[in-house]
Amino acid sequence: MKKSFIIIAALSAMIITTGCGDKDENKNSRSVNEIVTETVPVEKQAEPSEESVTAENNENKNTAKPILTRECEIDNISFLTDESWEKYSGQEGAFAAPDKKSFYCLQGVSQLGSYTPQEFYEELLSGYKDEYEIISSDKTVSDFTTVDGITSKIGRIEMSRDGVIYTIDVLIVPQKNTVVTFASQVLDKNDLLMDIREITNTAKINIANEDYISGKTFIANDDSELCLKENGEFIYYQSKDDHEGAYCTGKYEVYHGQEAIDKADSMKDYGLTKEEQEQALTANMNGYKLGGPTSADYLYPENYYDTGDIYQICKDSYYTVILHNEKLVQDGSTRDMGNDTLYIGFYIPEIDYADMINAGTANYVGWTLK
């Protein structure tokens, strides 16, 4: 499927017009000015009074280097801020420093889609140029590792409008199919208490961080029931309503993320190369439909995102599940099986659903968490 530049461009535009968490860009520019004008400078006095000492102490506290200990989580993104920062009214993830002269926020979250990190960064920068005066920007994104060890890319953009200076970190995490922008804004760069990178350095992308399949029980869309026990054994009942009927037993393996790709690639009989799996991932990064594309989607690809529910997937939500079928119990008798069944697909946590394909038969199967 072709890259959906229109959709991603629209998301980029949404980030641009958000302007540090505020959907009204004009209001956002004014808000910093209003906050700054609320600050009354402490007057210097010849003989320090008790009041002036208190004011000076407060000023020192207001301009002290922030200590990032308070955790915030917005849209599956967690990061740290200073306990003394005030939450900006009505905007999640936006904070004003105590001196009311600087402002810090999680500016926007988007999927990366089928863009490369560099392509996305350039598209975003191009969109900013239409709305802001660019002061400086990285030419290319550089390597970055998140606090929880995920290989990523990052770019820096500094721009201004109406006297307000915006400094933006564009954090791109391909493994999570996610782009996050953190931003600071001030009228005078000398009023910045910290570089926005210090907040970016604390960011975690809480998407597909765990194994959602191992040890769980699922009802398949043909009303069969798959019980994956925590000890690595499974029972696959032909009917969820008749556990006395036919069923299969054996052991199972579950892999997700890069390990899922590597494992499927190693099973040469199925012909699932790393390159083909990566291509399939890329083709679905703009949005995934349960059961894969239909014939109508191939005939009218421009309508793909207009029909059916679309879900965000990423490399870490990609799974390989192997059932080592050992015994079949049916009609009171047991016989050895000795074959494997390989499934690959995506787990969609928001609906507790594994959308898989049997790699041996090329048939889709859906597993709903019981």
N, C-alpha and C positions, 0 to 999 in steps of 0.2 A: 504493500500500500504506500502511496506517495506521502511525503511529509506534509503535515497539515499546518503550513505556515500561517494561514489565516487564524486558526484557533489559537496558536501560541502567541501570535502577534496581539490578539485581543487580550490574552492574559497579561502580556507584557504591558499593554496600555493600561490595564487595570492597576498594575503595580505603579506605573508612572503617575497616574492621576490620584492614587491613594495618598501619596506624599506624606510619609511617616504616619500612616495609620488613619488618615482622615480622608474620606472620599470627596470632600469638598476642597479642592486644591486652593482656592482663594482663602477660604476660612483657615486652612492650615498655615498659609503664609502669615496671615494676620495673627494667629494664635501666639507665635513666638514673640512678635512685637508687643502684644498685650501682656504676656508674661514678664517680659523684660521691663516694661514701664511700671510694673507693680513693685519692682525692687527699688527701695530707697537707700542710697549710699549712706554709710555711717560717716558723720562729720567728724573731722579730727579736732580734738580739743586740746588747749594748752595744758590743762591739768586734768588727767584722767579721772573721771568720776566713776562711781560704781556702775552707773547705767552704761557709760561708754565702754568700760571693761567688758561688761556682759555682751554688748553689741559686737565688740571686737572678737570675743570668743565665739559668738554665733557665726560671725563672718568667716572665721577660720574653719569652723565646722562645716559651713556651707561650701567652702572651696577645697576641702580636704580631698585627697585622692580617694575615689570610691573603692569600697570593699565589696566584691561581688559574691554575695552569699544567699540571696533570696532567689529561689527557683520559680520560674514562670513557664507555663506550657500553653501554647496557642497552636491550634491546627496541627497537632502531632510534632510541634517544634518546641523543645525546651531550651532555656538559656538562663543565665544568672544576671541579677541586677543588684544594686545597692539597697539595703533595707531603708535607707533614709529618703530614697527617691519617691516622689509622689506619682501615683497613677494618674495619667491624663484622663480627665472625665470623658466617659463614653467611648474610649478607645482601648481595646485590649492590647496589651503588649507595648504600650506607650507610656513613657515616664519623663517627668521633669526633675532636674536636679534641684536640691534645696535652695540654691541661689536664684532659681527661676531664670537663669541665663542660658541654659543649655537643655537640650531635649534629645532623648534616645529612644529608639523603638525597633521592634520587629516590623519592618515596613510592608513586606509582602511575601506570599508563598505561592509557588506555581509548580506545575509539573514541567519537567525538562522536555518531555515528548521525544520526537525522533531527531531533534536537534543534537549536534555535538555541543559540548560546553562552549567552545569558541563561537560557534554560530549563534547560540542563544545570547551570549554576552554582547556580541556585535549588534544583534537585532534590538536588544534592550537599550544599548547605548544610542543607537540610531533614533529610537523613540524618545529618549530623554532630550536629544538635541532639538527636537521639535518644540519642546516645552520649556527648556532651561538653557542657561548659558553654561557650557561645559568649561570648567576651570582647568581640570586635568583628568586624565583617565589612563588606565593601563592599556597598552596596545594589545596584549594577549593575556589570557588567563594563566595563572601559575598553579603549580602543585600545592595542595593543602591537605592536611590530615586533621579530621575532626577530633574532638577531645575523646571520643570513644573509638578512635582508630580507623575511621572509614576514609579511604582515599578519595579525594575530591579535587575541585578546581576553585579558584577564587580570583575575582577582579575588583579593582577599586575605581570608583567614579566620584569626582568632586565637582559640584555644580552650584549655580546660584540663580535666584530669581527674587525680585523685589527686595534686594538687600539681604536675603536669608541665604546662608551657606549650608549646603547639604553635603555630607560625606557618606558614601554608600559602599558597603561591602556586598558584593554579589557572590554568594556561596552556592556552588553548583555541585550536587551530589548525584552522579549518574546511577550509582548502585541503588539509590532510593527513588530515582526518577523525580527528583525534587530540586527546585531552586529557591533559595531563601535570600531575602535582602534585609540587612540591618542598616539603620541610618542614624546619624546624629544631625542636628541642625542648630545653628547659632547665628547671631548677627556679627559677632566678632570671634575669630578663631581662638583668640587668647582666652575666651571664656570657656572653652572646652575643658572639662575636668579629666577626660580620658579619650583615647582614640577608640573609635567604634570597633576596631579589630579585637579589643580586649573582650567585648561582649561576644563577638563572632567566635572567638576561641573557646567559649563555653557551650556552644550550640550542639545539640543532639537532635538527630532526625529519628523520631520514634515511630518508624513505619516498618512492619514486617521484621521485628527484632527477635522473634521467637519462632519455635517450631509449633505450628498450629495443628498439625495432623497426628503426630506420634501420640499414642496413649488415648486417643479419642475414638468415639463411636459415631458412625455416619449412616444415614439412610440415603440410599442411592435413588435416582429418579425412576428406576424400574421396581421400586419397593423392596429391593434386597437390603440387607443390613451388614455393614462391615465393622467389626469390633477389633480395633487395634489395641492390644493390651500393652500395658507399660513394660512388661517383661520381654517384649519383642516378638510375641506370638500373636496370631490373629485367628478369628473365626469369621467366615463369610457365609451368612445365612441366605439362602435363596429367597426367603420371604421374611420380612421384618415381623410378620404376624404369626409365623409358624417356626419356632425354634426347634421343634421336633422333626421338621422336614429335612430336606437336603441341605447340607452345609459342607464347606471346605475349611480345612485347618492348615496351618503352617507357620512360617516365620516371615517377618517383613523388614524392610529397610526404608527409611525416609531421609531424603536429602533436600535441602533448599538453598537458593542462591547459587553462587558459583559452584558449590559442591554438587548441586543437582545437574548442572550443565556437564561437569566433568564426568559424573557417574554415567549419565545417559550416553555420552560420547564413548565411554569405555566399553559399552555393550554393543560391539560392532555388528552383531546380527541384525540390529534394528536400523542401522545406517543413520543414526542421529548425530551428526557431527557437531562440534562446537560452533562452527561457522553458521550452520543452518539454524541452530537454536538461537544464536545471537541475532540472526536476521529476523527470526520470528518474534523475539523480544522487542527489537527495534520497531517492527511493523505495528506492534500493539501499544507502544509507549504513549501515543496520543490519546488512548482510550481503548478499553477492552470490552467486547460484548461476550456475554455468556454463550458458550457453544461455538464461538468463532464466527467469522463472517458467513453470511448466507449467499446464495447465488445472486440475489438481488443486489447485494453489496458489491459484488464484482461487476455487475452490469451498470450500477449507478453509484460509484464510489463517492461522488460528491454528497450523497445523502446519508453516508454511513453514520454520521454523528447526530442525525436528525431522528433516527428510529431506534427504539429500544433503550434500555438502561446502559449507560457507559460507566465503567469503573476504572480507577487508576491502579495500574499494576507497576511492579518494578522487578529488578533482578532478584531481590530477596524474597519476593512472593511467588517465585517460580519453584516448582516442586518436581522431584522424581520419587515415585513410590514403587517399590518392587515387592510383589507378593511371591514368596517361595512356596508354591502349592505342594503340600506333602500328602494329605489324606482327603478323600472324598467320602462322606458318610451319606448314604442314600438307601431308602427302603430297607433299613435294618442291616445293611452290609457296609463294609469299609474296604476301600481299595486305594492302593498307592497311586499318586499322581506324578510327582517328580518333574514338574515344569514350572516356569516362572511367568508372571504377568507383569508387564512394565506399564506404568501410567506416568504421563507428564502433564503438567498444567499449572494453573494458578490458584492460590487460595485468596478469597476475597473476604477479609475479616469483618467488614461492616455488615455482611449478610450471613456470616458463618457458613461459607459455601466453598467447596473445592471443585473447580471446573477443570476436569481432567479428560485426557484422551488416551484410550488404550493403544499403545504404540504397536501392538501386534495386529489389531483389527482396524485401526484408524477410526474407531467409533468413539464419540463423545459420551462421557458419563458425568453426572453431577452428584456430588456427595454433600448432603446437608447435615451439619453437626446436630447430633441428637441431644 
